[in-house]
């Protein structure tokens, strides 16, 4: 927050306003609380440019709601707190619809009003920072200004960073566009508003080539994707309809995901279907013959499979978990490396040292040795895992469990 904070208290009851103003006791010399009646509220807001506006409930509640709407629409940098005489739930909900950020009773204790003021001033600072960062992203072409969506050229980078930084292992990726009838009256501004009303804060939305749009919904399945699509259509209104291609993200590169959803979307557009969900066939890979007892085993192929697992599974999982935990395990050094014959994930601090070592013995399996050294260390383990079971999810769970064992037994 700045050194000076302007607060405006709008109230038509002068004695009540003075009593409320005395409750807003701030320690900083620069802070100021000004009082205004409803009639001169607009002029005083323009003069003071307050960060925070307290609005006392008027005898005619519609005047209060109109004033709140006016402040929210015309003074974007101001946060509004409603002060009520009685807890009328319908009125308070209507005030939230009009744009208040918080509410309290006019009989609230001094400390409660101060806490609410401080919390909303912090919120004001966060909003200011968010607007500044958004402007910077727009200037660098990462976010498209009109819609607020990520630009098409940055969709891949944003998706990969989100997945890697948050260790997201599942979710759905969707490509959408209006159907032929809806394209005739399509409004990009209205569509952007409908999308923002329909997705969660963790979901990603980006533009795509050819007037298409991408949605990434972490940890959702087909049903969740259909729910979001239906919400977008309802929020847009006027019989608006979408065509969609949907696929799950697990274990796939962005290039493969994009290819799948665009192909599925094309199939939906060329048919009467509103959406096409990509069905996963069992992949025909080297893993298919590993568990087949009727196939003569070729140990050169075993080695090829292990090398592939080393490149595509073990090394990425080790790297992602190191990045995820190196700032969470205070006072702990994390080392990891992968070689042809063994792979090591090492954790050590002042009193403990734990090692997870993956060894390839030359057969259709790997052996994972987990050893701990230090006071009250967990028991050592040995896990034998068939090559066909060396998947990102399986290995991720094993290594993360190892890290958590170290974390919870190495606390001073």
LUMDRENTI-411133 format. One record per atom (N, C-alpha, C): residue in one letter; z, x, y. Coordinates in pm, whole numbers, plus 50000, padded with zeros to 5 digits. Layout:
N
AZXY/...
END
This chain:
412
X500005008449880/X500005000050000/X500005008750125/X499495002850236/X499485010050362/X500905010850418/X501085019250522/X502375020250586/X502725007650665/X501705000050702/X501934987850778/X501374976050700/X502214965750685/X501784953750614/X501944941650704/X500874933950718/X500914921750798/X501064909550709/X502074901550737/X502334889350661/X502354877650757/X501634867050722/X501594855050805/X502244843550728/X503204836950793/X503894825450736/X503424812950809/X502754803950737/X502204791750797/X503094779950761/X503674773950862/X504624762950838/X504714754550965/X504704741250950/X504804732251066/X506244728951105/X507204732951020/X508624731051050/X509154744251106/X509364744851238/X509734757351304/X511034763051252/X512084754651237/X513384759551190/X513284764751047/X512524757750962/X512324762350824/X511574775550824/X510554776750908/X509764788950914/X510624800950953/X511514799051051/X512384809951093/X513364813950984/X513844803750910/X514774806650799/X514064814250687/X512824810450659/X512064817450555/X511704831750597/X511374833450725/X511004846650775/X512154856450760/X513384851550778/X514554860250766/X514784864850622/X514244857050526/X514394860950386/X513464872550350/X512384874050427/X511404884650397/X511844897550465/X512864903850408/X513444915950465/X512744927950403/X512054935850484/X511374947850436/X512034960150498/X511964971050426/X512644983350469/X511784991650564/X510484989650564/X509604998150644/X509454992650785/X509465001550881/X509414997651022/X508094990751056/X507024995150994/X505694989951030/X505414975950981/X506164971050881/X505904957750826/X506244946950929/X505444936350931/X505694925551025/X505454912050961/X506264902150999/X506094888450953/X505874879651076/X504714873251084/X504394864351195/X504394849951146/X504754840851238/X504824826651205/X503714819151278/X503124809451208/X502074801251267/X502204786951217/X501804777251301/X501714763451251/X500324761451191/X500124749751132/X498844746851068/X497704746651169/X497964740951287/X496904739151386/X496284752351429/X497114762751446/X496614775551497/X496474786151386/X496504781751261/X496454791151148/X495184799451147/X494024792951169/X492754800151163/X492694811051270/X493094807751393/X493064817651501/X494004829251472/X495224826151425/X496214836651398/X495814845751281/X495124840051183/X494624848251072/X493584858151123/X492694853451210/X491664862251265/X492254873351351/X493344870451421/X493984880451506/X494784890451423/X495584885351329/X496504893851253/X495834900951135/X494824894551075/X494174899450952/X495254903150848/X496014893450801/X497144896250712/X496724899650569/X497504908450506/X497294911150364/X497864899850279/X498884893150332/X499594882850257/X499824870650345/X499524858750290/X499714846250364/X500624837050283/X501774833650341/X502654823350282/X502294809950345/X502034799850261/X501684786550311/X502744776750264/X503484771050358/X504504761050324/X503834747550299/X504344740550201/X503804727450168/X503914717950287/X502814711550323/X502774701750431/X503124687950376/X503584679250463/X503884665550420/X502644658850363/X501494661950421/X500214657350366/X499634668650281/X499804667550152/X499454678650062/X497984682450069/X497144672850103/X495724675850112/X495454686150222/X496264685950329/X496104695850434/X496434709850384/X497444710550298/X497814723550239/X496684728950152/X496124720350067/X495044724749979/X493814728850059/X493504721450165/X492354724850250/X492564738250319/X493804740650366/X494094753350433/X493974765050336/X494494763250214/X494404773850113/X492934777050083/X492134766750063/X490704768750036/X490034776150150/X490394772650272/X489804779050390/X490144793850395/X491424797150369/X491844811250370/X491134819150261/X491084813450141/X490484820450027/X488994822850049/X488294812950104/X486854814050123/X486474823250238/X487284823350343/X486904830750464/X487654843850486/X488754845650417/X489564857750436/X489784864150299/X488744870550249/X488744875550112/X489804886050086/X490274892950190/X491244903650171/X492684898550170/X492894885450191/X494244879950196/X494614873350063/X495864875750020/X496404868849904/X497294857449955/X497274846049885/X497984834249933/X499104830349836/X500304828649890/X501454823849812/X501864810249866/X501954800449778/X502344786949816/X503864785449806/X504484779549908/X505914776549908/X506074761449901/X506714756649793/X506794742149768/X508224737049787/X508294724049821/X509604717549834/X510104713049697/X509194707949615/X509524703449479/X508454708849384/X508844710749259/X507904716049160/X507034704749105/X506004701549182/X505024691449142/X503884698649069/X503854697248937/X502914705148857/X501454702448894/X501094689848919/X499704686648953/X499294693249085/X500214692749182/X499934698849313/X499804714049301/X500694720249224/X500654734849207/X499374739149136/X498984731549032/X497744734748961/X496534733149053/X496574722749137/X495484720849234/X495434732449333/X496614737649370/X496674749149460/X496094761549394/X496364763349264/X495764774649191/X494244773149188/X493774761049168/X492324758649171/X491744762149308/X492544759849412/X492074762849548/X492104777849577/X492914785449498/X492844800049512/X494144807349537/X495324800749525/X496564808249545/X496734818649434/X497484829249464/X497784839449363/X499184837849306/X500044829949375/X501424828349330/X502044816449404/X503224812049356/X503944801449428/X505434803449408/X506224797149497/X507684797749487/X508264785749561/X509564784049547/X510254773249617/X510694778049755/X510744768749852/X511244772449984/X512734775449979/X513384771449869/X514824774149853/X515084786849774/X514064794249745/X514224806449665/X515134816349737/X515844824449657/X516714834649714/X515884845549782/X516544852849872/X515854863549946/X515134873149853/X515844877649749/X515264887849660/X514024882749589/X514004869449557/X512844864049486/X511604864149574/X511754860049700/X510604860249791/X510124874449817/X511064883749830/X510684897749852/X509924903149732/X510434900149611/X509764904949488/X508354899149479/X508224886149507/X506894880049500/X505964886149604/X506504888749723/X505684894949828/X505214908749785/X506144916849732/X505794930449691/X504784930249577/X504994921549479/X504064920749366/X502664916849411/X502584907449505/X501274903149552/X500634913449644/X501444921249714/X500894932249792/X500324943049701/X500994945249587/X500454954549487/X499134949249432/X499104936149406/X497864930049360/X496754931649463/X497124930249588/X496154932149697/X495584946349694/X496454956249670/X496004970149663/X495074972349545/X495404966049431/X494554967249312/X493184961149338/X493154949449403/X491884942949434/X491044951649527/X491704957749625/X490994966449718/X490374978349643/X491154984149554/X490654995449476/X489514991049385/X489634979249327/X488584973949240/X487294971949319/X487404966249437/X486214964049521/X485564977249561/X486394987349592/X485865000449629/X485135006849512/X485745006049393/X485115011849274/X483825004449238/X483854991149253/X482644983349224/X481514987249318/X481844989049446/X480824993149543/X480225006649505/X481075015649459/X480605028849418/X479685027749296/X480055019249200/X479225017349081/X477875011049117/X477895002049214/X476634995949260/X475755006449326/X476345014849410/X475585025149480/X474945034949382/X475605037549270/X475075046849170/X474215039849063/X473975026849081/X473075019748991/X473665016648855/X474965016848842/X475595013648713/X475834998748700/X476164992348812/X476334977748816/X475274971948907/X474714960548865/X473704953548945/X474424944649045/X474074945749172/X474854939449278/X474844924249271/X473704918249245/X473584903649249/X474444896849143/X474434902149021/X475144895648910/X476504901848881/X476664914548913/X477894921448873/X477844926448730/X476684925148663/X476524929948526/X476114944648527/X476354951648416/X475874965348402/X474354965348398/X473744975648453/X472284976348456/X471744979948318/X470464976948297/X469844979148167/X469854993848126/X469635002848222/X469565017048187/X470925022948152/X472005015748184/X473335020648152/X474005013048038/X473305003447980/X473894995147875/X474345003547756/X473525012947713/X473855021347599/X475095029847626/X475135036447741/X476245045247776/X477555037447786/X477515025747851/X478725017647868/X479245012947732/X478335008347646/X478725003747513/X479365014947432/X478705026447429/X479215037647348/X480565042647400/X480725043347532/X482015047547587/X483115037647553/X482805024747560/X483805014447530/X484255015447384/X483305017047295/X483615017947152/X484405030647121/X483965041947175/X484625054747146/X486005055747210/X486125051747336/X487395053147407/X488475044147351/X488085032447299/X489075022847250/X489075021647098/X488325030547030/X488295030846884/X487995017046826/X486995010346883/X486634996846838/X485834997846709/X486324991046607/X485684992146476/X484884979646436/X485034968846511/X484304956646477/X484004948646602/X483084939146589/X482694930846701/X481264926246683/X480804917946777/X479424913246771/X478684917046899/X477404919546884/X476514922746996/X475464911747000/X475204906547120/X474324894947135/X473254897847239/X472034894047209/X470944893947308/X470624879347336/X470624875347465/X470374861447499/X469324860247609/X468664848747611/X467764845147720/X467654829947723/X467324823847837/X467154809347842/X465984804847755/X466084792847698/X464924787847623/X463824783847721/X462664780447669/X461494778147754/X461724767147857/X462404756547817/X462644745447909/X463604749548020/X464634757247986/X465644761248084/X465124771848181/X464084779248141/X463534789648229/X462924783648356/X462484771248347/X461804764948460/X462724763348581/X464004761148557/X464954759148668/X466064769748667/X465784781248605/X466824791448587/X467234797848719/X468544799048741/X469104805748858/X469974817248810/X469624829448849/X470364841148804/X471804840948857/X471994836348983/X473334835749040/X474204825648963/X473644814148933/X474384803748859/X474674808448718/X473714815448658/X473914820648523/X475024831048520/X475034840148617/X476064850548623/X477454844248635/X477554833848716/X478824826748733/X479254820248602/X478314814148530/X478624807548402/X479094817748298/X478454829348296/X478834839748200/X480254844748229/X480544847448357/X481864852648393/X482974842648362/X482654829748367/X483634819448333/X483824818148181/X482914824148104/X482904821847959/X483384833547875/X483424845747933/X483784857547855/X485184862347890/X485724871047805/X487044876947828/X486904889547912/X488044894447961/X488014906748042/X487584918747959/X487764918347827/X487394929847742/X485924929547701/X485244918547726/X483834917347687/X482944924647787/X481824929747739/X480864936847824/X479594928447838/X479064928047960/X477814920747986/X476884930248059/X475654931148012/X474684939948078/X473314933448081/X472514937748176/X471124933348182/X470334940548074/X469224934648034/X468314940947938/X466894939147989/X465994946647933/X464604945947977/X464014932347943/X463094927848026/X462404915247999/X463244902948027/X464074903248131/X464884891648171/X465804886848060/X466294896247981/X467254893047876/X468614898647915/X469644894747839/X471004899147869/X471704902847739/X472564912947748/X473354917247633/X474824913547654/X475454908747548/X476894906347547/X477504914147433/X478594921147458/X479334927847352/X480744921947348/X481094915947234/X482394909447217/X483194917047112/X484094926047154/X484884933747057/X485734924746968/X485804928346841/X486674921946742/X486344907046717/X485154902746755/X484734889046727/X483724888946613/X483554877246551/X482574875246445/X481534865046492/X480724860346399/X479654850946434/X480194838646505/X481324833246455/X481884821046515/X482274823346661/X482854834946690/X483234838146827/X482024839246918/X480944844946866/X479714846246944/X479154832546979/X479154823446883/X478624810046906/X479484802347007/X480794804647002/X481694798247098/X481374802547241/X481154815547260/X480834820747394/X479494815247442/X478504814947355/X477184809647392/X477304794947435/X478074787347359/X478274773147393/X478984771647528/X479984780247554/X480694779747682/X479754782747799/X478884792647782/X477934796047888/X477034784047919/X476544777747815/X475664765947834/X476394754647905/X477654752047866/X478434741347928/X478764744548073/X479144757148100/X479484761048236/X478274761248329/X477114763948274/X475894763448355/X475524748948387/X475634740248285/X475374725948304/X473904722548306/X473614709948335/X472224704748347/X471394706748221/X472034705748105/X471304707047979/X470784720947951/X471354730948015/X470924744847998/X471104749347853/X470114756347797/X470184760947659/X469724775547648/X470354782647555/X470054796747533/X469454799047396/X468674809647386/X468254815247257/X469004828347240/X469394831547116/X470234843347096/X469924850346964/X470064863546968/X470064871846848/X471414878546838/X472044878146720/X473434882746705/X473524892246586/X474294903146603/X474564912246492/X475964917946505/X476514922546395/X477804929446397/X477584944146425/X478574950646487/X478384964446532/X478864974946433/X479654971046334/X480364980546249/X479444991346192/X479775004046225/X479065015346167/X477635017146211/X477225011046322/X475825011746364/X475705019046499/X474585025746517/X474285031946646/X473795021146742/X473845024246873/X473375014546971/X471885011546950/X471115021846916/X469675019946895/X469405009846784/X470165010846676/X469965001546564/X470414987446604/X471554986546673/X472064973546717/X471054966646808/X470524974146905/X469554968547000/X468304963746928/X467834971746834/X466644967746758/X466904954946680/X468074953746619/X468404941946538/X468494929346623/X469194930146737/X469384917946816/X468084913446884/X467254923046926/X465994919146989/X465034913046887/X465054918446766/X464224912546659/X464724898546625/X466054897046616/X466634883946585/X466354873946698/X466434878646824/X466144869846937/X464694865346935/X463784874346904/X462364870646896/X462134860146788/X462844861746676/X462734852046568/X463244838346613/X464344838346690/X464894825646740/X463934819046838/X463324827146926/X462394821847026/X461154815846961/X460694821946852/X459474817446784/X459734806146685/X460974801846675/X461314791146581/X462084780346654/X462534770546581/X463334759746640/X464824763146641/X465164775046593/X466574779046588/X467064782946726/X468324779646756/X468914783746883/X469414798146877/X469714802746754/X470154816646738/X469794821446598/X469734834646583/X469534841046453/X470594851746438/X471354850946330/X472394860846302/X471864870646197/X471954883446226/X471434893646135/X472314894546012/X471744891545898/X472474892545772/X472394906745720/X473524911845677/X473584925645628/X473264926045479/X472124932045445/X471844934945305/X472554947845266/X472914949045140/X473564961445097/X472584972945114/X472934983045190/X471994993845219/X471615001845096/X470335004745086/X469845012844975/X469955027545014/X471105033444990/X471365047245027/X471745055144903/X472015067944924/X472455076444814/X473745071344750/X474545063844826/X475805058644772/X475575049044655/X474405042644648/X474185032244548/X474315037544405/X473885049844382/X473905054744244/X475215061744209/X476105063644305/X477315071544278/X478215065044174/X478275051644176/X479155044544083/X478395038543965/X477115041843954/X476305036443846/X476425045343723/X477065040243618/X477325048143497/X476055050543415/X475005042743441/X473785043843362/X472805054043418/X473145059843531/X472255069543593/X472785083543568/X471905092543525/X472295106343503/X472685112743636/X473865119043637/X474385124443761/X473705137743796/X473315139143920/X472705151143970/X473645157044074/X474285168244043/X475325173344130/X474785179344259/X473495182344264/X472895186344391/X472885174444488/X472645162544430/X472685150544512/X474105147444556/X475095150144469/X476495148544509/X476765156744636/X476285169244636/X476505178044750/X475805172744874/X474585167244855/X473865161544968/X474625149645027/X475195141544937/X475955129944983/X477185134545061/X477895144645010/X479075149645079/X478705155045217/X477605162745224/X477175168245353/X476865157045453/X476275146145401/X475985134645488/X477285128145535/X478245126845442/X479545121045479/X480245130045580/X480105142945564/X480725152445656/X480195150545798/X478885148845808/X478235147545939/X478445133846001/X478305123245921/X478275109745975/X479635102745972/X480565107345891/X481845100345876/X483035109145915/X483205120345844/X484425128345861/X484525134346000/X483485141646043/X483525148146175/X483705138046289/X482945126846292/X483165117046400/X484555110846400/X485095107646281/X486435101646274/X487485111446324/X487395124046282/X488325134346329/X488265135546482/X487065136046535/X486885138046679/X487455126146757/X487135114046713/X487595102146785/X489105100946783/X489725104046670/X491185102946662/X491865114046743/X491265125746748/X491815136346833/X491805131946979/X490675126447024/X490555121847163/X491515110447192/X491725101747092/X492575090047113/X494055093647123/X494485104047051/X495915107047041/X496365119447117/X495445127547168/X495865140047230/X496675137947357/X496535126147421/X497355123247539/X498535114247506/X498605109347382/X499695100447343/X500815107847272/X500495119047209/X501505126947138/X501955138247229/X502995135647306/X503455145447405/X504055157647335/X503745169347388/X504275181647332/X503715185047196/X502605179047162/X501995181247030/X500595187047046/X500305197046966/X498965203146966/X498165197146852/X496955192646881/X496085186946779/X494875196046760/X494645200346637/X493475208446604/X492715201546491/X491415202446496/X490615196846387/X489305204346376/X488855206246255/X487555212646234/X487025208346097/X485705209246082/X485055205645956/X484155216945911/X484295220445784/X483455230845722/X482855225245595/X481995233345530/X481305228445411/X482255225645295/X483295233645281/X484175232245166/X485475224845197/X485905224845325/X487125217945360/X487105213445506/X487875203045535/X487995197745671/X489485196245701/X489905200045820/X491335200545852/X491625192945980/X492715184845975/X493255178046092/X494715181946101/X495085189746204/X496395196046212/X497165191146334/X498445187746312/X499345183546418/X500565192646416/X500945197946532/X502135206446533/X502815205946670/X504155205746663/X504955206646785/X506105216446759/X507135215946841/X508215225846834/X508955225646701/X509065214046638/X509885213146517/X509125208446393/X507915203246410/X507165198046297/X505745203546294/X505195203946175/X503785207246157/X503265199246038/X502205191746061/X501615183545955/X500135186545945/X499635186745824/X498235190345800/X497585180445704/X496445175245743/X495615167245654/X494355175345624/X494175178545497/X493045186945458/X492175179445358/X490875178845386/X489915172645294/X489155183745223/X489215183345091/X488555193645009/X487515187044921/X486345193144915/X485305188344824/X485285197244700/X485725192044584/X485825200444464/X484515202044387/X483445196144437/X482155197744371/X481785186444278/X482495175244284/X482185163844198/X481935151544284/X482005139944220/X481755127344288/X483015122344359/X483675130944436/X484885126744505/X485265137344608/X486215133544694/X486905143144778/X488385141844748/X489145152344780/X490595151844764/X491215154344901/X492125145444940/X492795146445069/X494235150845044/X494595162645094/X495945167945081/X496675166045215/X497815159345211/X498635157245330/X499965164245311/X500235174045398/X501485181745388/X502215181245521/X503555180745513/X504415180445631/X505455191445621/X505735197845731/X506775208145736/X507665205645857/X508975205845834/X509915203445943/X511045194345899/X512045192645984/X513215184745952/X512835170045934/X513365163845827/X513125149645798/X511645146245789/X510845155345732/X509415152745720/X509135142645611/X508065134845621/X507685125645514/X507255133545390/X507115126345280/X506685132745156/X505225136945164/X504915148045097/X503515152445090/X502735142745001/X501435142045024/X500595132844948/X499315139644904/X498725133944800/X497405138244753/X496605125644721/X495485124044789/X494665112044772/X493295116044721/X492895110344610/X491555112644555/X490685100844592/X489555103644656/X488695092944707/X487255095044661/X486665085344589/X485255086544549/X484355087644672/X483255094844660/X482345096344773/X481845082944824/X481675073244735/X481195060144777/X482205052744864/X483475056944858/X484535050644937/X484805058145068/X484115069045092/X484325076545215/X483535069745327/X484135059445382/X483535051645490/X484335053845618/X483755051145735/X484515052845859/X485825045145860/X485805032745811/X487035024745812/X488085030645719/X487685034245596/X488635039445499/X489265052445548/X488435061745595/X488945074545641/X489755072845770/X489305064245858/X490025061745983/X491445057045952/X491575047745859/X492905042345825/X493805053145767/X493245061845684/X494045072445620/X494525082545725/X493625087145810/X493995097245910/X494945091446014/X494705079146057/X495595072946155/X496985070846097/X497075067145970/X498375065745904/X499105079045899/X498355089745874/X498915103245875/X499475106746013/X498725103546118/X499165106446255/X500435098646287/X500495086046247/X501665077746276/X502895082646200/X502695087546078/X503825093446004/X504405105146080/X503515113646131/X503965125146210/X504675120446337/X504075110746405/X504605106046533/X506015100546519/X506255092346416/X507545085646405/X508625093946338/X508275105746287/X509295114346225/X509495127346301/X508775128846413/X508895141446489/X509545139446625/X510205127946642/X510875125146768/X512185132846773/X512375140346885/X513615147946900/X514805138646910/
END
